[in-house]
Amino acid sequence: MKFCCRGIEGLHQNSGLREFGVFTARYPDGFVFVLQHRALDPDALPPFTESPMSAVSELQLNYCPWCGVSLEQFYRDQVQELDKSELKLGMGR
Ligand SMILES: [Zn+2]
């Protein structure tokens, strides 16, 4: 697996855990790159609050936020190695 830079590499390894992660997810016509933040560890109990809360937030990326490469172009041949579709909101847990 060849990463464009250490920023993506580190966050890909952290994906699914508390804090930020980066991964790809299957989409009808290919893959999307997802930057995701999780407020809780995977085994954490949900906090007791009656206020609305977002435990997981995410947005799609087109370019690497650190080095600026086009993610679709750079990872064209290895996009499936970054696949963690099960983590994406609305596609699993
Ligand atoms: Zn990069």
PDB file of the backbone (N, CA, C, O) and the ligand in Angstrom, with CONECT records:
HET     ZN  A 101       1
ATOM      1  N   MET A   1       0.852  -1.196   0.000  1.00  0.00           N
ATOM      2  CA  MET A   1       0.000   0.000   0.000  1.00  0.00           C
ATOM      3  C   MET A   1       0.879   1.233   0.000  1.00  0.00           C
ATOM      4  O   MET A   1       1.706   1.417   0.893  1.00  0.00           O
ATOM      5  N   LYS A   2       0.697   2.085  -1.011  1.00  0.00           N
ATOM      6  CA  LYS A   2       1.482   3.306  -1.104  1.00  0.00           C
ATOM      7  C   LYS A   2       0.570   4.499  -0.824  1.00  0.00           C
ATOM      8  O   LYS A   2      -0.410   4.719  -1.536  1.00  0.00           O
ATOM      9  N   PHE A   3       0.891   5.258   0.204  1.00  0.00           N
ATOM     10  CA  PHE A   3       0.095   6.426   0.570  1.00  0.00           C
ATOM     11  C   PHE A   3       0.717   7.686  -0.023  1.00  0.00           C
ATOM     12  O   PHE A   3       1.923   7.750  -0.260  1.00  0.00           O
ATOM     13  N   CYS A   4      -0.132   8.686  -0.256  1.00  0.00           N
ATOM     14  CA  CYS A   4       0.372   9.949  -0.803  1.00  0.00           C
ATOM     15  C   CYS A   4       1.195  10.698   0.229  1.00  0.00           C
ATOM     16  O   CYS A   4       2.112  11.433  -0.139  1.00  0.00           O
ATOM     17  N   CYS A   5       0.892  10.532   1.524  1.00  0.00           N
ATOM     18  CA  CYS A   5       1.636  11.217   2.574  1.00  0.00           C
ATOM     19  C   CYS A   5       1.285  10.603   3.926  1.00  0.00           C
ATOM     20  O   CYS A   5       0.367   9.790   4.029  1.00  0.00           O
ATOM     21  N   ARG A   6       2.020  10.998   4.953  1.00  0.00           N
ATOM     22  CA  ARG A   6       1.827  10.430   6.291  1.00  0.00           C
ATOM     23  C   ARG A   6       0.476  10.831   6.897  1.00  0.00           C
ATOM     24  O   ARG A   6      -0.059  10.121   7.747  1.00  0.00           O
ATOM     25  N   GLY A   7      -0.067  11.960   6.461  1.00  0.00           N
ATOM     26  CA  GLY A   7      -1.341  12.405   7.010  1.00  0.00           C
ATOM     27  C   GLY A   7      -2.443  11.399   6.749  1.00  0.00           C
ATOM     28  O   GLY A   7      -3.159  11.000   7.667  1.00  0.00           O
ATOM     29  N   ILE A   8      -2.578  10.992   5.501  1.00  0.00           N
ATOM     30  CA  ILE A   8      -3.600  10.013   5.136  1.00  0.00           C
ATOM     31  C   ILE A   8      -3.284   8.661   5.756  1.00  0.00           C
ATOM     32  O   ILE A   8      -4.182   7.977   6.247  1.00  0.00           O
ATOM     33  N   GLU A   9      -2.035   8.278   5.739  1.00  0.00           N
ATOM     34  CA  GLU A   9      -1.653   6.958   6.267  1.00  0.00           C
ATOM     35  C   GLU A   9      -2.051   6.830   7.738  1.00  0.00           C
ATOM     36  O   GLU A   9      -2.637   5.825   8.143  1.00  0.00           O
ATOM     37  N   GLY A  10      -1.735   7.840   8.525  1.00  0.00           N
ATOM     38  CA  GLY A  10      -2.039   7.788   9.951  1.00  0.00           C
ATOM     39  C   GLY A  10      -3.533   7.754  10.214  1.00  0.00           C
ATOM     40  O   GLY A  10      -4.002   7.002  11.069  1.00  0.00           O
ATOM     41  N   LEU A  11      -4.276   8.561   9.486  1.00  0.00           N
ATOM     42  CA  LEU A  11      -5.717   8.604   9.723  1.00  0.00           C
ATOM     43  C   LEU A  11      -6.426   7.368   9.173  1.00  0.00           C
ATOM     44  O   LEU A  11      -7.469   6.967   9.691  1.00  0.00           O
ATOM     45  N   HIS A  12      -5.869   6.772   8.137  1.00  0.00           N
ATOM     46  CA  HIS A  12      -6.477   5.523   7.669  1.00  0.00           C
ATOM     47  C   HIS A  12      -6.318   4.439   8.735  1.00  0.00           C
ATOM     48  O   HIS A  12      -7.241   3.661   8.978  1.00  0.00           O
ATOM     49  N   GLN A  13      -5.163   4.391   9.360  1.00  0.00           N
ATOM     50  CA  GLN A  13      -4.944   3.390  10.413  1.00  0.00           C
ATOM     51  C   GLN A  13      -5.847   3.640  11.612  1.00  0.00           C
ATOM     52  O   GLN A  13      -6.180   2.702  12.337  1.00  0.00           O
ATOM     53  N   ASN A  14      -6.248   4.880  11.833  1.00  0.00           N
ATOM     54  CA  ASN A  14      -7.088   5.211  12.988  1.00  0.00           C
ATOM     55  C   ASN A  14      -8.583   5.106  12.689  1.00  0.00           C
ATOM     56  O   ASN A  14      -9.405   5.258  13.593  1.00  0.00           O
ATOM     57  N   SER A  15      -8.938   4.852  11.446  1.00  0.00           N
ATOM     58  CA  SER A  15     -10.363   4.883  11.102  1.00  0.00           C
ATOM     59  C   SER A  15     -11.135   3.801  11.868  1.00  0.00           C
ATOM     60  O   SER A  15     -10.687   2.662  11.997  1.00  0.00           O
ATOM     61  N   GLY A  16     -12.303   4.196  12.367  1.00  0.00           N
ATOM     62  CA  GLY A  16     -13.121   3.315  13.196  1.00  0.00           C
ATOM     63  C   GLY A  16     -12.884   3.513  14.679  1.00  0.00           C
ATOM     64  O   GLY A  16     -13.651   3.025  15.509  1.00  0.00           O
ATOM     65  N   LEU A  17     -11.807   4.239  15.016  1.00  0.00           N
ATOM     66  CA  LEU A  17     -11.490   4.508  16.420  1.00  0.00           C
ATOM     67  C   LEU A  17     -11.856   5.950  16.752  1.00  0.00           C
ATOM     68  O   LEU A  17     -12.231   6.716  15.864  1.00  0.00           O
ATOM     69  N   ARG A  18     -11.750   6.326  18.036  1.00  0.00           N
ATOM     70  CA  ARG A  18     -12.050   7.689  18.452  1.00  0.00           C
ATOM     71  C   ARG A  18     -11.099   8.667  17.756  1.00  0.00           C
ATOM     72  O   ARG A  18      -9.941   8.336  17.500  1.00  0.00           O
ATOM     73  N   GLU A  19     -11.582   9.849  17.456  1.00  0.00           N
ATOM     74  CA  GLU A  19     -10.874  10.915  16.729  1.00  0.00           C
ATOM     75  C   GLU A  19     -11.103  10.754  15.216  1.00  0.00           C
ATOM     76  O   GLU A  19     -12.100  10.164  14.799  1.00  0.00           O
ATOM     77  N   PHE A  20     -10.192  11.272  14.408  1.00  0.00           N
ATOM     78  CA  PHE A  20     -10.403  11.305  12.961  1.00  0.00           C
ATOM     79  C   PHE A  20      -9.916  10.032  12.267  1.00  0.00           C
ATOM     80  O   PHE A  20      -8.980   9.375  12.723  1.00  0.00           O
ATOM     81  N   GLY A  21     -10.568   9.708  11.166  1.00  0.00           N
ATOM     82  CA  GLY A  21     -10.142   8.606  10.316  1.00  0.00           C
ATOM     83  C   GLY A  21     -10.430   8.923   8.863  1.00  0.00           C
ATOM     84  O   GLY A  21     -11.294   9.747   8.564  1.00  0.00           O
ATOM     85  N   VAL A  22      -9.710   8.272   7.954  1.00  0.00           N
ATOM     86  CA  VAL A  22      -9.935   8.421   6.518  1.00  0.00           C
ATOM     87  C   VAL A  22     -10.016   7.029   5.907  1.00  0.00           C
ATOM     88  O   VAL A  22      -9.188   6.167   6.201  1.00  0.00           O
ATOM     89  N   PHE A  23     -11.019   6.810   5.054  1.00  0.00           N
ATOM     90  CA  PHE A  23     -11.167   5.511   4.384  1.00  0.00           C
ATOM     91  C   PHE A  23     -11.969   5.734   3.117  1.00  0.00           C
ATOM     92  O   PHE A  23     -12.475   6.828   2.868  1.00  0.00           O
ATOM     93  N   THR A  24     -12.078   4.677   2.318  1.00  0.00           N
ATOM     94  CA  THR A  24     -12.964   4.740   1.160  1.00  0.00           C
ATOM     95  C   THR A  24     -14.196   3.886   1.442  1.00  0.00           C
ATOM     96  O   THR A  24     -14.160   2.948   2.239  1.00  0.00           O
ATOM     97  N   ALA A  25     -15.275   4.238   0.770  1.00  0.00           N
ATOM     98  CA  ALA A  25     -16.527   3.492   0.917  1.00  0.00           C
ATOM     99  C   ALA A  25     -17.128   3.301  -0.470  1.00  0.00           C
ATOM    100  O   ALA A  25     -17.050   4.173  -1.335  1.00  0.00           O
ATOM    101  N   ARG A  26     -17.727   2.131  -0.646  1.00  0.00           N
ATOM    102  CA  ARG A  26     -18.358   1.841  -1.941  1.00  0.00           C
ATOM    103  C   ARG A  26     -19.534   2.781  -2.181  1.00  0.00           C
ATOM    104  O   ARG A  26     -20.283   3.127  -1.267  1.00  0.00           O
ATOM    105  N   TYR A  27     -19.665   3.172  -3.419  1.00  0.00           N
ATOM    106  CA  TYR A  27     -20.716   4.081  -3.825  1.00  0.00           C
ATOM    107  C   TYR A  27     -21.252   3.538  -5.136  1.00  0.00           C
ATOM    108  O   TYR A  27     -20.533   2.820  -5.831  1.00  0.00           O
ATOM    109  N   PRO A  28     -22.484   3.851  -5.498  1.00  0.00           N
ATOM    110  CA  PRO A  28     -23.050   3.200  -6.692  1.00  0.00           C
ATOM    111  C   PRO A  28     -22.122   3.170  -7.910  1.00  0.00           C
ATOM    112  O   PRO A  28     -22.052   2.148  -8.593  1.00  0.00           O
ATOM    113  N   ASP A  29     -21.419   4.250  -8.195  1.00  0.00           N
ATOM    114  CA  ASP A  29     -20.571   4.256  -9.388  1.00  0.00           C
ATOM    115  C   ASP A  29     -19.088   4.299  -9.029  1.00  0.00           C
ATOM    116  O   ASP A  29     -18.299   4.918  -9.743  1.00  0.00           O
ATOM    117  N   GLY A  30     -18.706   3.659  -7.947  1.00  0.00           N
ATOM    118  CA  GLY A  30     -17.287   3.603  -7.595  1.00  0.00           C
ATOM    119  C   GLY A  30     -17.071   3.715  -6.096  1.00  0.00           C
ATOM    120  O   GLY A  30     -17.751   3.065  -5.302  1.00  0.00           O
ATOM    121  N   PHE A  31     -16.115   4.547  -5.725  1.00  0.00           N
ATOM    122  CA  PHE A  31     -15.793   4.737  -4.311  1.00  0.00           C
ATOM    123  C   PHE A  31     -15.797   6.222  -3.977  1.00  0.00           C
ATOM    124  O   PHE A  31     -15.567   7.060  -4.849  1.00  0.00           O
ATOM    125  N   VAL A  32     -16.057   6.547  -2.712  1.00  0.00           N
ATOM    126  CA  VAL A  32     -15.876   7.910  -2.218  1.00  0.00           C
ATOM    127  C   VAL A  32     -14.837   7.858  -1.105  1.00  0.00           C
ATOM    128  O   VAL A  32     -14.688   6.844  -0.423  1.00  0.00           O
ATOM    129  N   PHE A  33     -14.114   8.975  -0.931  1.00  0.00           N
ATOM    130  CA  PHE A  33     -13.157   9.120   0.159  1.00  0.00           C
ATOM    131  C   PHE A  33     -13.839   9.857   1.296  1.00  0.00           C
ATOM    132  O   PHE A  33     -14.442  10.911   1.094  1.00  0.00           O
ATOM    133  N   VAL A  34     -13.738   9.295   2.495  1.00  0.00           N
ATOM    134  CA  VAL A  34     -14.472   9.815   3.643  1.00  0.00           C
ATOM    135  C   VAL A  34     -13.502  10.246   4.734  1.00  0.00           C
ATOM    136  O   VAL A  34     -12.622   9.483   5.132  1.00  0.00           O
ATOM    137  N   LEU A  35     -13.669  11.474   5.214  1.00  0.00           N
ATOM    138  CA  LEU A  35     -12.998  11.939   6.429  1.00  0.00           C
ATOM    139  C   LEU A  35     -14.041  11.862   7.531  1.00  0.00           C
ATOM    140  O   LEU A  35     -15.080  12.519   7.457  1.00  0.00           O
ATOM    141  N   GLN A  36     -13.766  11.058   8.553  1.00  0.00           N
ATOM    142  CA  GLN A  36     -14.781  10.792   9.579  1.00  0.00           C
ATOM    143  C   GLN A  36     -14.213  11.069  10.964  1.00  0.00           C
ATOM    144  O   GLN A  36     -13.057  10.758  11.251  1.00  0.00           O
ATOM    145  N   HIS A  37     -15.044  11.658  11.816  1.00  0.00           N
ATOM    146  CA  HIS A  37     -14.674  11.866  13.221  1.00  0.00           C
ATOM    147  C   HIS A  37     -15.626  11.081  14.105  1.00  0.00           C
ATOM    148  O   HIS A  37     -16.843  11.129  13.926  1.00  0.00           O
ATOM    149  N   ARG A  38     -15.060  10.359  15.057  1.00  0.00           N
ATOM    150  CA  ARG A  38     -15.853   9.624  16.048  1.00  0.00           C
ATOM    151  C   ARG A  38     -15.558  10.192  17.421  1.00  0.00           C
ATOM    152  O   ARG A  38     -14.399  10.329  17.812  1.00  0.00           O
ATOM    153  N   ALA A  39     -16.617  10.523  18.155  1.00  0.00           N
ATOM    154  CA  ALA A  39     -16.463  11.123  19.475  1.00  0.00           C
ATOM    155  C   ALA A  39     -16.131  10.089  20.541  1.00  0.00           C
ATOM    156  O   ALA A  39     -15.604  10.432  21.600  1.00  0.00           O
ATOM    157  N   LEU A  40     -16.440   8.811  20.262  1.00  0.00           N
ATOM    158  CA  LEU A  40     -16.323   7.773  21.284  1.00  0.00           C
ATOM    159  C   LEU A  40     -15.464   6.612  20.794  1.00  0.00           C
ATOM    160  O   LEU A  40     -15.375   6.349  19.595  1.00  0.00           O
ATOM    161  N   ASP A  41     -14.840   5.927  21.735  1.00  0.00           N
ATOM    162  CA  ASP A  41     -14.166   4.674  21.406  1.00  0.00           C
ATOM    163  C   ASP A  41     -15.217   3.654  20.994  1.00  0.00           C
ATOM    164  O   ASP A  41     -16.376   3.772  21.391  1.00  0.00           O
ATOM    165  N   PRO A  42     -14.824   2.635  20.190  1.00  0.00           N
ATOM    166  CA  PRO A  42     -15.813   1.657  19.709  1.00  0.00           C
ATOM    167  C   PRO A  42     -16.557   0.949  20.840  1.00  0.00           C
ATOM    168  O   PRO A  42     -17.723   0.594  20.671  1.00  0.00           O
ATOM    169  N   ASP A  43     -15.920   0.738  21.973  1.00  0.00           N
ATOM    170  CA  ASP A  43     -16.559   0.008  23.068  1.00  0.00           C
ATOM    171  C   ASP A  43     -17.119   0.931  24.148  1.00  0.00           C
ATOM    172  O   ASP A  43     -17.513   0.465  25.218  1.00  0.00           O
ATOM    173  N   ALA A  44     -17.158   2.238  23.877  1.00  0.00           N
ATOM    174  CA  ALA A  44     -17.610   3.188  24.896  1.00  0.00           C
ATOM    175  C   ALA A  44     -19.127   3.133  25.075  1.00  0.00           C
ATOM    176  O   ALA A  44     -19.867   2.841  24.135  1.00  0.00           O
ATOM    177  N   LEU A  45     -19.569   3.416  26.286  1.00  0.00           N
ATOM    178  CA  LEU A  45     -20.997   3.566  26.534  1.00  0.00           C
ATOM    179  C   LEU A  45     -21.434   4.928  26.012  1.00  0.00           C
ATOM    180  O   LEU A  45     -20.690   5.900  26.140  1.00  0.00           O
ATOM    181  N   PRO A  46     -22.625   5.019  25.425  1.00  0.00           N
ATOM    182  CA  PRO A  46     -23.090   6.323  24.954  1.00  0.00           C
ATOM    183  C   PRO A  46     -23.296   7.266  26.141  1.00  0.00           C
ATOM    184  O   PRO A  46     -23.780   6.840  27.190  1.00  0.00           O
ATOM    185  N   PRO A  47     -22.933   8.536  25.985  1.00  0.00           N
ATOM    186  CA  PRO A  47     -23.108   9.485  27.081  1.00  0.00           C
ATOM    187  C   PRO A  47     -24.593   9.723  27.369  1.00  0.00           C
ATOM    188  O   PRO A  47     -25.437   9.660  26.475  1.00  0.00           O
ATOM    189  N   PHE A  48     -24.883   9.996  28.631  1.00  0.00           N
ATOM    190  CA  PHE A  48     -26.271  10.270  28.998  1.00  0.00           C
ATOM    191  C   PHE A  48     -26.556  11.748  28.778  1.00  0.00           C
ATOM    192  O   PHE A  48     -26.054  12.602  29.509  1.00  0.00           O
ATOM    193  N   THR A  49     -27.355  12.039  27.778  1.00  0.00           N
ATOM    194  CA  THR A  49     -27.748  13.411  27.500  1.00  0.00           C
ATOM    195  C   THR A  49     -29.075  13.402  26.759  1.00  0.00           C
ATOM    196  O   THR A  49     -29.358  12.499  25.971  1.00  0.00           O
ATOM    197  N   GLU A  50     -29.873  14.406  27.021  1.00  0.00           N
ATOM    198  CA  GLU A  50     -31.130  14.528  26.295  1.00  0.00           C
ATOM    199  C   GLU A  50     -31.000  15.511  25.134  1.00  0.00           C
ATOM    200  O   GLU A  50     -31.948  15.743  24.384  1.00  0.00           O
ATOM    201  N   SER A  51     -29.807  16.080  25.006  1.00  0.00           N
ATOM    202  CA  SER A  51     -29.556  17.009  23.910  1.00  0.00           C
ATOM    203  C   SER A  51     -29.142  16.234  22.661  1.00  0.00           C
ATOM    204  O   SER A  51     -28.541  15.165  22.767  1.00  0.00           O
ATOM    205  N   PRO A  52     -29.460  16.765  21.478  1.00  0.00           N
ATOM    206  CA  PRO A  52     -29.003  16.109  20.253  1.00  0.00           C
ATOM    207  C   PRO A  52     -27.475  16.032  20.240  1.00  0.00           C
ATOM    208  O   PRO A  52     -26.793  16.970  20.652  1.00  0.00           O
ATOM    209  N   MET A  53     -26.948  14.902  19.764  1.00  0.00           N
ATOM    210  CA  MET A  53     -25.507  14.723  19.759  1.00  0.00           C
ATOM    211  C   MET A  53     -25.094  13.945  18.518  1.00  0.00           C
ATOM    212  O   MET A  53     -25.777  13.003  18.116  1.00  0.00           O
ATOM    213  N   SER A  54     -23.978  14.335  17.912  1.00  0.00           N
ATOM    214  CA  SER A  54     -23.431  13.600  16.772  1.00  0.00           C
ATOM    215  C   SER A  54     -22.197  12.846  17.230  1.00  0.00           C
ATOM    216  O   SER A  54     -21.132  13.439  17.401  1.00  0.00           O
ATOM    217  N   ALA A  55     -22.334  11.556  17.428  1.00  0.00           N
ATOM    218  CA  ALA A  55     -21.191  10.748  17.859  1.00  0.00           C
ATOM    219  C   ALA A  55     -20.246  10.484  16.692  1.00  0.00           C
ATOM    220  O   ALA A  55     -19.045  10.289  16.884  1.00  0.00           O
ATOM    221  N   VAL A  56     -20.803  10.479  15.474  1.00  0.00           N
ATOM    222  CA  VAL A  56     -19.997  10.263  14.273  1.00  0.00           C
ATOM    223  C   VAL A  56     -20.346  11.344  13.264  1.00  0.00           C
ATOM    224  O   VAL A  56     -21.517  11.565  12.957  1.00  0.00           O
ATOM    225  N   SER A  57     -19.325  12.016  12.750  1.00  0.00           N
ATOM    226  CA  SER A  57     -19.527  13.036  11.725  1.00  0.00           C
ATOM    227  C   SER A  57     -18.567  12.744  10.578  1.00  0.00           C
ATOM    228  O   SER A  57     -17.473  12.223  10.793  1.00  0.00           O
ATOM    229  N   GLU A  58     -18.980  13.081   9.368  1.00  0.00           N
ATOM    230  CA  GLU A  58     -18.093  12.804   8.241  1.00  0.00           C
ATOM    231  C   GLU A  58     -18.397  13.722   7.074  1.00  0.00           C
ATOM    232  O   GLU A  58     -19.478  14.302   6.971  1.00  0.00           O
ATOM    233  N   LEU A  59     -17.405  13.836   6.196  1.00  0.00           N
ATOM    234  CA  LEU A  59     -17.596  14.538   4.943  1.00  0.00           C
ATOM    235  C   LEU A  59     -16.742  13.853   3.891  1.00  0.00           C
ATOM    236  O   LEU A  59     -15.810  13.113   4.205  1.00  0.00           O
ATOM    237  N   GLN A  60     -17.081  14.117   2.634  1.00  0.00           N
ATOM    238  CA  GLN A  60     -16.352  13.487   1.541  1.00  0.00           C
ATOM    239  C   GLN A  60     -15.189  14.362   1.118  1.00  0.00           C
ATOM    240  O   GLN A  60     -15.277  15.590   1.133  1.00  0.00           O
ATOM    241  N   LEU A  61     -14.089  13.708   0.737  1.00  0.00           N
ATOM    242  CA  LEU A  61     -12.894  14.410   0.275  1.00  0.00           C
ATOM    243  C   LEU A  61     -12.659  14.124  -1.201  1.00  0.00           C
ATOM    244  O   LEU A  61     -12.867  13.004  -1.666  1.00  0.00           O
ATOM    245  N   ASN A  62     -12.223  15.147  -1.935  1.00  0.00           N
ATOM    246  CA  ASN A  62     -11.750  14.946  -3.302  1.00  0.00           C
ATOM    247  C   ASN A  62     -10.235  15.051  -3.382  1.00  0.00           C
ATOM    248  O   ASN A  62      -9.608  14.410  -4.226  1.00  0.00           O
ATOM    249  N   TYR A  63      -9.642  15.860  -2.500  1.00  0.00           N
ATOM    250  CA  TYR A  63      -8.198  16.085  -2.498  1.00  0.00           C
ATOM    251  C   TYR A  63      -7.652  15.808  -1.100  1.00  0.00           C
ATOM    252  O   TYR A  63      -8.356  15.980  -0.105  1.00  0.00           O
ATOM    253  N   CYS A  64      -6.404  15.382  -1.034  1.00  0.00           N
ATOM    254  CA  CYS A  64      -5.777  15.150   0.264  1.00  0.00           C
ATOM    255  C   CYS A  64      -5.640  16.486   0.995  1.00  0.00           C
ATOM    256  O   CYS A  64      -5.091  17.437   0.437  1.00  0.00           O
ATOM    257  N   PRO A  65      -6.133  16.573   2.241  1.00  0.00           N
ATOM    258  CA  PRO A  65      -6.048  17.846   2.975  1.00  0.00           C
ATOM    259  C   PRO A  65      -4.622  18.234   3.341  1.00  0.00           C
ATOM    260  O   PRO A  65      -4.380  19.388   3.696  1.00  0.00           O
ATOM    261  N   TRP A  66      -3.668  17.304   3.266  1.00  0.00           N
ATOM    262  CA  TRP A  66      -2.294  17.601   3.670  1.00  0.00           C
ATOM    263  C   TRP A  66      -1.394  17.890   2.471  1.00  0.00           C
ATOM    264  O   TRP A  66      -0.678  18.891   2.465  1.00  0.00           O
ATOM    265  N   CYS A  67      -1.421  17.027   1.460  1.00  0.00           N
ATOM    266  CA  CYS A  67      -0.477  17.225   0.342  1.00  0.00           C
ATOM    267  C   CYS A  67      -1.169  17.686  -0.931  1.00  0.00           C
ATOM    268  O   CYS A  67      -0.495  18.097  -1.876  1.00  0.00           O
ATOM    269  N   GLY A  68      -2.501  17.627  -0.981  1.00  0.00           N
ATOM    270  CA  GLY A  68      -3.215  18.234  -2.099  1.00  0.00           C
ATOM    271  C   GLY A  68      -3.431  17.358  -3.315  1.00  0.00           C
ATOM    272  O   GLY A  68      -4.029  17.817  -4.288  1.00  0.00           O
ATOM    273  N   VAL A  69      -2.965  16.101  -3.304  1.00  0.00           N
ATOM    274  CA  VAL A  69      -3.163  15.268  -4.498  1.00  0.00           C
ATOM    275  C   VAL A  69      -4.646  14.985  -4.715  1.00  0.00           C
ATOM    276  O   VAL A  69      -5.441  15.027  -3.776  1.00  0.00           O
ATOM    277  N   SER A  70      -5.004  14.698  -5.959  1.00  0.00           N
ATOM    278  CA  SER A  70      -6.346  14.199  -6.258  1.00  0.00           C
ATOM    279  C   SER A  70      -6.414  12.768  -5.741  1.00  0.00           C
ATOM    280  O   SER A  70      -5.674  11.902  -6.208  1.00  0.00           O
ATOM    281  N   LEU A  71      -7.290  12.519  -4.790  1.00  0.00           N
ATOM    282  CA  LEU A  71      -7.366  11.187  -4.180  1.00  0.00           C
ATOM    283  C   LEU A  71      -7.808  10.142  -5.194  1.00  0.00           C
ATOM    284  O   LEU A  71      -7.282   9.030  -5.210  1.00  0.00           O
ATOM    285  N   GLU A  72      -8.767  10.491  -6.038  1.00  0.00           N
ATOM    286  CA  GLU A  72      -9.253   9.544  -7.040  1.00  0.00           C
ATOM    287  C   GLU A  72      -8.124   9.128  -7.982  1.00  0.00           C
ATOM    288  O   GLU A  72      -8.002   7.955  -8.335  1.00  0.00           O
ATOM    289  N   GLN A  73      -7.303  10.092  -8.384  1.00  0.00           N
ATOM    290  CA  GLN A  73      -6.208   9.759  -9.302  1.00  0.00           C
ATOM    291  C   GLN A  73      -5.105   8.996  -8.599  1.00  0.00           C
ATOM    292  O   GLN A  73      -4.619   7.991  -9.119  1.00  0.00           O
ATOM    293  N   PHE A  74      -4.698   9.460  -7.411  1.00  0.00           N
ATOM    294  CA  PHE A  74      -3.557   8.851  -6.731  1.00  0.00           C
ATOM    295  C   PHE A  74      -3.857   7.415  -6.319  1.00  0.00           C
ATOM    296  O   PHE A  74      -2.996   6.543  -6.430  1.00  0.00           O
ATOM    297  N   TYR A  75      -5.084   7.167  -5.839  1.00  0.00           N
ATOM    298  CA  TYR A  75      -5.413   5.844  -5.292  1.00  0.00           C
ATOM    299  C   TYR A  75      -6.209   4.990  -6.272  1.00  0.00           C
ATOM    300  O   TYR A  75      -6.829   4.001  -5.883  1.00  0.00           O
ATOM    301  N   ARG A  76      -6.188   5.377  -7.539  1.00  0.00           N
ATOM    302  CA  ARG A  76      -6.987   4.696  -8.560  1.00  0.00           C
ATOM    303  C   ARG A  76      -6.822   3.170  -8.518  1.00  0.00           C
ATOM    304  O   ARG A  76      -7.805   2.433  -8.602  1.00  0.00           O
ATOM    305  N   ASP A  77      -5.559   2.696  -8.384  1.00  0.00           N
ATOM    306  CA  ASP A  77      -5.304   1.254  -8.460  1.00  0.00           C
ATOM    307  C   ASP A  77      -5.356   0.551  -7.107  1.00  0.00           C
ATOM    308  O   ASP A  77      -5.219  -0.671  -7.047  1.00  0.00           O
ATOM    309  N   GLN A  78      -5.548   1.291  -6.031  1.00  0.00           N
ATOM    310  CA  GLN A  78      -5.545   0.644  -4.717  1.00  0.00           C
ATOM    311  C   GLN A  78      -6.717   1.113  -3.846  1.00  0.00           C
ATOM    312  O   GLN A  78      -6.684   1.001  -2.621  1.00  0.00           O
ATOM    313  N   VAL A  79      -7.748   1.637  -4.507  1.00  0.00           N
ATOM    314  CA  VAL A  79      -8.876   2.192  -3.757  1.00  0.00           C
ATOM    315  C   VAL A  79      -9.564   1.122  -2.906  1.00  0.00           C
ATOM    316  O   VAL A  79     -10.110   1.430  -1.847  1.00  0.00           O
ATOM    317  N   GLN A  80      -9.542  -0.125  -3.363  1.00  0.00           N
ATOM    318  CA  GLN A  80     -10.204  -1.177  -2.588  1.00  0.00           C
ATOM    319  C   GLN A  80      -9.434  -1.526  -1.315  1.00  0.00           C
ATOM    320  O   GLN A  80     -10.019  -2.041  -0.362  1.00  0.00           O
ATOM    321  N   GLU A  81      -8.127  -1.250  -1.291  1.00  0.00           N
ATOM    322  CA  GLU A  81      -7.343  -1.532  -0.086  1.00  0.00           C
ATOM    323  C   GLU A  81      -7.695  -0.566   1.048  1.00  0.00           C
ATOM    324  O   GLU A  81      -7.422  -0.853   2.214  1.00  0.00           O
ATOM    325  N   LEU A  82      -8.293   0.566   0.713  1.00  0.00           N
ATOM    326  CA  LEU A  82      -8.689   1.556   1.718  1.00  0.00           C
ATOM    327  C   LEU A  82     -10.152   1.387   2.127  1.00  0.00           C
ATOM    328  O   LEU A  82     -10.674   2.147   2.943  1.00  0.00           O
ATOM    329  N   ASP A  83     -10.801   0.380   1.547  1.00  0.00           N
ATOM    330  CA  ASP A  83     -12.250   0.225   1.729  1.00  0.00           C
ATOM    331  C   ASP A  83     -12.605  -0.174   3.161  1.00  0.00           C
ATOM    332  O   ASP A  83     -12.199  -1.232   3.643  1.00  0.00           O
ATOM    333  N   LYS A  84     -13.353   0.671   3.816  1.00  0.00           N
ATOM    334  CA  LYS A  84     -13.955   0.349   5.113  1.00  0.00           C
ATOM    335  C   LYS A  84     -15.407   0.827   5.080  1.00  0.00           C
ATOM    336  O   LYS A  84     -15.861   1.569   5.951  1.00  0.00           O
ATOM    337  N   SER A  85     -16.111   0.379   4.055  1.00  0.00           N
ATOM    338  CA  SER A  85     -17.490   0.808   3.829  1.00  0.00           C
ATOM    339  C   SER A  85     -18.364   0.620   5.051  1.00  0.00           C
ATOM    340  O   SER A  85     -19.305   1.382   5.274  1.00  0.00           O
ATOM    341  N   GLU A  86     -18.052  -0.409   5.855  1.00  0.00           N
ATOM    342  CA  GLU A  86     -18.885  -0.705   7.027  1.00  0.00           C
ATOM    343  C   GLU A  86     -18.861   0.423   8.051  1.00  0.00           C
ATOM    344  O   GLU A  86     -19.736   0.486   8.915  1.00  0.00           O
ATOM    345  N   LEU A  87     -17.875   1.316   7.969  1.00  0.00           N
ATOM    346  CA  LEU A  87     -17.777   2.415   8.934  1.00  0.00           C
ATOM    347  C   LEU A  87     -18.602   3.623   8.520  1.00  0.00           C
ATOM    348  O   LEU A  87     -18.907   4.477   9.352  1.00  0.00           O
ATOM    349  N   LYS A  88     -18.970   3.706   7.234  1.00  0.00           N
ATOM    350  CA  LYS A  88     -19.633   4.905   6.732  1.00  0.00           C
ATOM    351  C   LYS A  88     -21.037   5.036   7.300  1.00  0.00           C
ATOM    352  O   LYS A  88     -21.758   4.045   7.421  1.00  0.00           O
ATOM    353  N   LEU A  89     -21.420   6.246   7.646  1.00  0.00           N
ATOM    354  CA  LEU A  89     -22.760   6.505   8.128  1.00  0.00           C
ATOM    355  C   LEU A  89     -23.776   6.029   7.085  1.00  0.00           C
ATOM    356  O   LEU A  89     -23.622   6.268   5.887  1.00  0.00           O
ATOM    357  N   GLY A  90     -24.799   5.360   7.565  1.00  0.00           N
ATOM    358  CA  GLY A  90     -25.843   4.901   6.660  1.00  0.00           C
ATOM    359  C   GLY A  90     -25.509   3.645   5.908  1.00  0.00           C
ATOM    360  O   GLY A  90     -26.296   3.220   5.062  1.00  0.00           O
ATOM    361  N   MET A  91     -24.351   3.015   6.180  1.00  0.00           N
ATOM    362  CA  MET A  91     -23.960   1.801   5.469  1.00  0.00           C
ATOM    363  C   MET A  91     -23.547   0.714   6.445  1.00  0.00           C
ATOM    364  O   MET A  91     -22.641  -0.061   6.138  1.00  0.00           O
ATOM    365  N   GLY A  92     -24.160   0.631   7.578  1.00  0.00           N
ATOM    366  CA  GLY A  92     -23.777  -0.396   8.541  1.00  0.00           C
ATOM    367  C   GLY A  92     -24.181   0.054   9.914  1.00  0.00           C
ATOM    368  O   GLY A  92     -25.333   0.416  10.152  1.00  0.00           O
ATOM    369  N   ARG A  93     -23.219   0.029  10.827  1.00  0.00           N
ATOM    370  CA  ARG A  93     -23.555   0.412  12.198  1.00  0.00           C
ATOM    371  C   ARG A  93     -23.775   1.902  12.340  1.00  0.00           C
ATOM    372  O   ARG A  93     -24.065   2.382  13.436  1.00  0.00           O
TER     373      ARG A  93
HETATM  374 ZN    ZN A 101      -1.607  13.273   1.001  1.00  0.00          ZN2+
END
